[in-house]
């Protein structure tokens, strides 16, 4: 996701045959150029071999493995790095996971891509890359960076598919992909992923399973039952979501209406209808759809109240908007979308000081939230 091409900081050199990275390192082929990571910007042709540290070459190799998938010498570079640093995969994996937890997205992505380049056949790495992109997409959505989130979602989907094609099969690839599809409202694919997970783990004996494994089996079955009972794996549901999310709101609304006619008690369907209507600025109709979603079981979901609040605000009903946002906040007190909307509600009511508090609170949860940053800048400019 980093706009700068990391390969621009690498140059290639031919080094002497007797050059070694360590006592255990393989013999160097002087005919194959090695990548060197620049210390500083400058002319790559103007160098002294004595000034190049082995770490620069190893760093250059890692960069090439991450970003130059068509380099003809990749296998040779992998041999060098693995012999020079036998524990490199473990070190990179631990650091990548730590950076992901700290939401240092660019660095974490570079590490995961390096791991992928280091061992392209390791599907566990592929799954971890999918999980990383999935988490990154969620973070972007919370920050209002929807284009970036969509790009991450698309990449995550491709990596999940790759992980699910592993031989032998990786059960966790299907379990995690199931939740990915749930977030995409693709209940047909989600159900299939969870069913495959159960099929792959059904032979495990209870005494051989830990609590986490038992929980995952129970959770997978619970989701399958809910999707089946509410007929959410109807292909029309997934098609409706895809149409609405790609700007074809009316086509999506036509499909979800047909679904609701046959399944009038599915709250997700009413939510989807409300979302499509809101995107058409049909605030009153969207409000009614979201209220219907609440009556059908969506009252445990903060997004339903949040969307309903937006409809009320657009119709000028600030009291009802506030009630809905308070309910959303009670369910999800750390949801930055909800906190931001409380800020916007205060702005509409002319209370800039209170709005500033809410947008500042958003940045405490996510310092990179563009919406909060922009609104605070506007408020500061007005003072």
C-alpha positions as CSV (number, residue, x, y, z in Angstrom):
1,X,0.0,0.0,0.0
2,X,3.1,2.2,0.2
3,X,3.1,4.5,-3.0
4,X,6.9,4.6,-3.2
5,X,8.5,1.7,-5.1
6,X,10.9,0.1,-2.5
7,X,13.0,-1.3,-5.4
8,X,14.2,2.2,-6.1
9,X,16.4,2.0,-3.0
10,X,18.2,-1.1,-4.2
11,X,21.0,-1.4,-6.7
12,X,22.8,-4.5,-8.1
13,X,26.5,-5.3,-8.0
14,X,28.8,-8.2,-8.8
15,X,31.0,-9.1,-5.9
16,X,34.2,-11.2,-5.5
17,X,33.9,-15.0,-5.4
18,X,35.5,-15.2,-2.0
19,X,33.0,-12.8,-0.4
20,X,31.1,-14.4,2.5
21,X,28.2,-13.2,4.7
22,X,29.2,-15.6,7.5
23,X,31.2,-18.7,8.1
24,X,28.2,-20.9,7.3
25,X,27.2,-18.9,4.2
26,X,27.2,-20.5,0.7
27,X,29.8,-19.8,-1.9
28,X,29.0,-16.7,-3.9
29,X,28.5,-16.9,-7.7
30,X,30.4,-13.8,-9.0
31,X,28.4,-13.9,-12.3
32,X,25.1,-13.2,-10.5
33,X,24.6,-9.6,-9.3
34,X,23.5,-9.2,-5.8
35,X,21.0,-6.5,-4.6
36,X,22.3,-3.9,-2.2
37,X,20.1,-1.7,0.0
38,X,21.3,1.9,-0.2
39,X,22.4,3.6,3.0
40,X,21.6,7.0,1.6
41,X,20.5,8.4,-1.8
42,X,23.4,8.6,-4.2
43,X,25.0,7.2,-7.3
44,X,24.9,3.4,-7.0
45,X,27.8,3.1,-9.4
46,X,30.1,5.0,-7.1
47,X,30.9,2.5,-4.3
48,X,33.7,0.8,-2.6
49,X,33.3,-2.9,-1.8
50,X,34.9,-2.4,1.6
51,X,32.1,0.1,2.5
52,X,29.3,-2.3,1.8
53,X,28.1,-4.1,5.0
54,X,26.8,-7.7,4.6
55,X,23.5,-6.5,6.2
56,X,23.0,-4.2,3.2
57,X,23.1,-7.1,0.8
58,X,20.9,-9.2,3.0
59,X,18.4,-6.3,3.2
60,X,18.6,-5.8,-0.5
61,X,17.8,-9.5,-1.0
62,X,14.8,-9.3,1.3
63,X,13.5,-6.3,-0.6
64,X,13.8,-8.1,-3.9
65,X,12.1,-11.2,-2.5
66,X,9.2,-9.0,-1.4
67,X,8.7,-6.8,-4.4
68,X,10.4,-8.3,-7.5
69,X,8.5,-11.5,-8.0
70,X,9.8,-12.0,-11.6
71,X,13.5,-11.7,-10.8
72,X,15.3,-14.6,-12.5
73,X,17.6,-15.2,-9.5
74,X,15.1,-15.5,-6.7
75,X,16.0,-19.1,-5.9
76,X,19.6,-18.2,-5.6
77,X,18.8,-15.2,-3.3
78,X,16.6,-17.5,-1.2
79,X,19.5,-19.9,-0.7
80,X,21.8,-17.1,0.4
81,X,19.4,-15.6,2.9
82,X,18.4,-19.0,4.4
83,X,22.1,-20.0,4.8
84,X,23.2,-16.7,6.2
85,X,20.1,-16.3,8.5
86,X,18.7,-19.8,9.2
87,X,16.0,-18.4,11.6
88,X,14.9,-15.6,9.2
89,X,11.3,-16.9,8.8
90,X,10.7,-17.1,12.5
91,X,12.2,-13.7,13.1
92,X,10.2,-12.0,10.3
93,X,6.9,-13.7,11.3
94,X,7.2,-12.6,15.0
95,X,8.0,-9.1,13.9
96,X,5.2,-9.0,11.4
97,X,2.6,-10.1,13.9
98,X,3.9,-7.5,16.4
99,X,3.7,-4.7,13.8
100,X,0.2,-5.8,12.9
101,X,-0.9,-5.6,16.5
102,X,0.6,-2.1,16.7
103,X,-1.1,-1.2,13.4
104,X,2.2,-0.3,11.8
105,X,0.6,-1.4,8.5
106,X,3.3,-0.5,6.0
107,X,6.1,-2.1,7.8
108,X,4.0,-5.2,8.6
109,X,3.0,-5.5,4.9
110,X,6.6,-5.4,3.8
111,X,7.5,-8.1,6.3
112,X,4.6,-10.4,5.1
113,X,5.4,-9.8,1.5
114,X,9.1,-10.7,2.3
115,X,7.9,-13.9,4.0
116,X,5.8,-14.7,0.9
117,X,8.8,-14.1,-1.4
118,X,11.1,-16.1,0.9
119,X,8.8,-19.2,0.7
120,X,6.0,-18.9,-1.9
121,X,4.8,-22.4,-1.3
122,X,4.2,-21.9,2.4
123,X,0.4,-21.5,2.5
124,X,0.5,-20.6,6.2
125,X,2.3,-17.4,5.2
126,X,-0.4,-16.9,2.5
127,X,-3.1,-17.2,5.2
128,X,-1.3,-14.8,7.5
129,X,-1.1,-12.3,4.7
130,X,-4.8,-12.6,4.1
131,X,-5.5,-12.1,7.8
132,X,-3.3,-9.1,7.9
133,X,-5.0,-7.4,4.9
134,X,-8.4,-8.3,6.4
135,X,-7.4,-6.5,9.7
136,X,-6.0,-3.5,7.7
137,X,-9.2,-3.2,5.8
138,X,-11.2,-3.0,9.0
139,X,-8.9,-0.3,10.4
140,X,-9.3,1.7,7.2
141,X,-13.1,1.4,7.3
142,X,-13.2,2.7,10.9
143,X,-11.0,5.7,9.8
144,X,-13.3,6.4,6.8
145,X,-10.7,5.4,4.3
146,X,-13.2,3.4,2.2
147,X,-11.2,3.2,-1.1
148,X,-8.1,1.9,0.8
149,X,-10.3,-0.5,2.7
150,X,-11.8,-1.8,-0.6
151,X,-8.4,-2.4,-2.0
152,X,-7.3,-4.3,1.0
153,X,-10.5,-6.4,1.0
154,X,-9.9,-7.3,-2.6
155,X,-6.3,-8.5,-1.9
156,X,-7.4,-10.3,1.2
157,X,-10.0,-12.2,-0.8
158,X,-7.4,-13.4,-3.3
159,X,-5.0,-14.6,-0.6
160,X,-7.8,-16.4,1.3
161,X,-8.7,-18.2,-2.0
162,X,-5.1,-19.2,-2.4
163,X,-4.8,-20.4,1.1
164,X,-8.0,-22.5,0.7
165,X,-6.5,-24.2,-2.3
166,X,-3.6,-25.5,-0.2
167,X,-2.7,-29.2,-0.4
168,X,-3.0,-30.6,2.2
169,X,-5.9,-28.4,3.3
170,X,-5.5,-25.9,6.0
171,X,-8.7,-25.9,8.1
172,X,-8.1,-22.5,9.6
173,X,-8.0,-21.0,6.1
174,X,-11.7,-21.9,5.7
175,X,-12.6,-20.8,9.2
176,X,-11.1,-17.4,8.8
177,X,-12.3,-17.0,5.2
178,X,-15.8,-17.7,6.5
179,X,-15.7,-14.5,8.7
180,X,-14.2,-12.6,5.8
181,X,-17.2,-13.6,3.6
182,X,-19.6,-12.7,6.4
183,X,-18.2,-9.1,6.4
184,X,-18.7,-9.0,2.7
185,X,-22.3,-10.1,3.2
186,X,-21.6,-13.1,0.9
187,X,-23.4,-15.6,3.1
188,X,-23.4,-18.3,0.4
189,X,-19.6,-18.4,0.3
190,X,-19.4,-18.0,4.1
191,X,-21.6,-21.0,4.7
192,X,-19.5,-23.1,2.3
193,X,-16.3,-22.1,4.0
194,X,-17.6,-23.0,7.5
195,X,-19.0,-26.3,6.2
196,X,-15.7,-27.2,4.7
197,X,-14.0,-26.3,8.0
198,X,-16.3,-28.7,9.9
199,X,-15.7,-31.4,7.3
200,X,-11.9,-31.1,7.7
201,X,-12.1,-31.2,11.5
202,X,-15.0,-33.6,12.1
203,X,-12.7,-36.6,12.7
204,X,-10.9,-35.0,15.6
205,X,-11.7,-36.7,19.0
206,X,-13.0,-34.5,21.8
207,X,-10.2,-35.6,24.1
208,X,-7.6,-34.5,21.5
209,X,-9.2,-31.0,21.0
210,X,-8.3,-28.0,23.1
211,X,-11.0,-25.4,24.2
212,X,-10.2,-23.1,21.2
213,X,-10.7,-25.9,18.7
214,X,-14.1,-26.9,20.3
215,X,-15.1,-23.3,20.3
216,X,-14.4,-22.9,16.6
217,X,-16.4,-26.0,15.7
218,X,-19.3,-24.8,17.7
219,X,-19.1,-21.2,16.3
220,X,-18.9,-22.5,12.7
221,X,-22.0,-24.7,13.2
222,X,-23.8,-21.8,14.9
223,X,-23.2,-19.6,11.9
224,X,-24.2,-22.3,9.4
225,X,-27.4,-22.8,11.2
226,X,-28.2,-19.1,11.3
227,X,-27.5,-18.7,7.6
228,X,-29.7,-21.7,6.8
229,X,-32.5,-20.9,9.1
230,X,-32.8,-17.3,7.7
231,X,-32.2,-18.5,4.1
232,X,-29.3,-15.9,3.9
233,X,-27.3,-18.1,1.6
234,X,-29.9,-17.2,-1.1
235,X,-27.7,-16.0,-4.0
236,X,-30.0,-13.0,-4.4
237,X,-28.8,-11.6,-1.1
238,X,-25.1,-11.7,-2.1
239,X,-26.0,-10.2,-5.5
240,X,-27.9,-7.4,-3.9
241,X,-25.0,-6.4,-1.7
242,X,-22.5,-6.5,-4.5
243,X,-24.8,-4.4,-6.7
244,X,-25.4,-1.7,-4.0
245,X,-21.7,-1.6,-3.0
246,X,-20.7,-1.0,-6.6
247,X,-23.0,1.9,-7.2
248,X,-25.9,0.0,-8.8
249,X,-28.3,0.8,-5.9
250,X,-31.6,0.4,-7.7
251,X,-30.7,-3.0,-9.2
252,X,-29.6,-4.1,-5.7
253,X,-32.8,-2.8,-4.1
254,X,-34.9,-4.7,-6.6
255,X,-33.1,-7.9,-5.7
256,X,-33.3,-7.4,-1.9
257,X,-37.0,-6.6,-2.1
258,X,-37.6,-10.0,-3.8
259,X,-35.6,-11.6,-1.1
260,X,-37.5,-9.8,1.7
261,X,-40.8,-10.8,0.1
262,X,-39.9,-14.5,0.8
263,X,-37.9,-13.8,4.0
264,X,-39.5,-10.9,5.8
265,X,-38.0,-11.5,9.2
266,X,-34.3,-11.4,8.3
267,X,-32.9,-8.2,9.9
268,X,-29.7,-8.2,7.7
269,X,-31.9,-7.9,4.6
270,X,-33.8,-4.9,6.0
271,X,-30.5,-3.4,6.9
272,X,-29.2,-3.9,3.4
273,X,-32.3,-2.3,2.0
274,X,-31.9,0.7,4.3
275,X,-28.3,1.0,3.2
276,X,-29.2,1.1,-0.4
277,X,-32.0,3.6,0.1
278,X,-29.7,5.8,2.2
279,X,-27.1,5.8,-0.7
280,X,-30.0,7.2,-2.8
281,X,-30.7,9.9,-0.3
282,X,-34.1,8.4,0.3
283,X,-33.9,9.2,4.0
284,X,-37.4,8.5,5.2
285,X,-37.6,5.2,3.3
286,X,-34.2,4.2,4.6
287,X,-35.3,5.2,8.2
288,X,-38.2,2.8,8.0
289,X,-36.1,0.0,6.7
290,X,-33.6,0.4,9.5
291,X,-36.4,0.5,12.1
292,X,-37.7,-2.7,10.6
293,X,-34.2,-4.2,10.9
294,X,-34.3,-3.3,14.6
295,X,-37.6,-5.1,15.1
296,X,-36.3,-8.2,13.3
297,X,-33.3,-8.7,15.5
298,X,-30.8,-6.0,14.5
299,X,-31.1,-4.2,17.8
300,X,-27.9,-5.8,19.0
301,X,-25.9,-4.3,16.1
302,X,-24.5,-0.8,16.6
303,X,-24.4,-0.2,12.8
304,X,-28.2,-0.4,12.6
305,X,-28.6,2.4,15.2
306,X,-25.7,4.4,13.6
307,X,-27.3,4.2,10.1
308,X,-30.7,5.1,11.6
309,X,-29.2,8.1,13.3
310,X,-27.8,9.4,10.0
311,X,-31.3,9.2,8.5
312,X,-32.8,11.1,11.4
313,X,-30.1,13.8,11.1
314,X,-30.7,14.3,7.4
315,X,-34.4,14.8,8.1
316,X,-33.6,17.3,10.8
317,X,-34.8,15.1,13.7
318,X,-31.8,15.7,16.1
319,X,-33.5,14.3,19.2
320,X,-34.1,10.9,17.6
321,X,-30.7,11.0,16.0
322,X,-29.1,11.4,19.4
323,X,-31.1,8.6,21.0
324,X,-30.0,6.2,18.2
325,X,-26.4,7.3,18.5
326,X,-26.4,6.8,22.3
327,X,-27.8,3.3,21.8
328,X,-25.1,2.6,19.2
329,X,-22.4,4.0,21.6
330,X,-23.7,1.7,24.4
331,X,-23.3,-1.3,22.2
332,X,-19.9,-0.3,20.7
333,X,-18.3,2.5,22.8
334,X,-15.0,2.3,20.8
335,X,-16.6,2.5,17.4
336,X,-15.1,5.6,15.8
337,X,-17.9,5.9,13.2
338,X,-20.4,6.3,16.1
339,X,-18.2,8.8,18.0
340,X,-17.7,10.8,14.8
341,X,-21.4,11.0,14.1
342,X,-21.9,12.3,17.7
343,X,-19.5,15.0,16.7
344,X,-21.4,15.8,13.5
345,X,-24.7,15.8,15.5
346,X,-23.2,18.5,17.8
347,X,-22.1,20.5,14.8
348,X,-25.6,20.4,13.4
349,X,-26.8,21.7,16.8
350,X,-24.3,24.5,16.8
351,X,-22.3,23.1,19.7
352,X,-18.7,23.3,18.3
353,X,-17.0,22.8,21.7
354,X,-18.8,19.5,22.3
355,X,-18.1,18.4,18.7
356,X,-14.4,19.1,19.2
357,X,-14.4,16.7,22.2
358,X,-15.9,13.9,20.2
359,X,-13.5,14.3,17.2
360,X,-10.6,14.5,19.6
361,X,-11.9,11.3,21.2
362,X,-11.9,9.6,17.8
363,X,-8.2,10.4,17.5
364,X,-7.5,8.7,20.8
365,X,-8.7,5.4,19.3
366,X,-7.3,6.1,15.8
367,X,-4.7,8.9,15.4
368,X,-4.9,8.6,11.6
369,X,-8.7,9.0,11.3
370,X,-9.0,11.4,8.3
371,X,-12.5,12.5,9.1
372,X,-11.7,13.6,12.6
373,X,-8.5,15.2,11.6
374,X,-10.3,17.3,8.9
375,X,-13.1,18.3,11.2
376,X,-10.8,19.4,13.9
377,X,-8.8,21.4,11.4
378,X,-12.0,23.2,10.3
379,X,-13.0,23.9,13.9
380,X,-9.5,25.3,14.7
381,X,-9.6,27.5,11.6
382,X,-13.0,28.9,12.7
383,X,-11.7,30.0,16.1
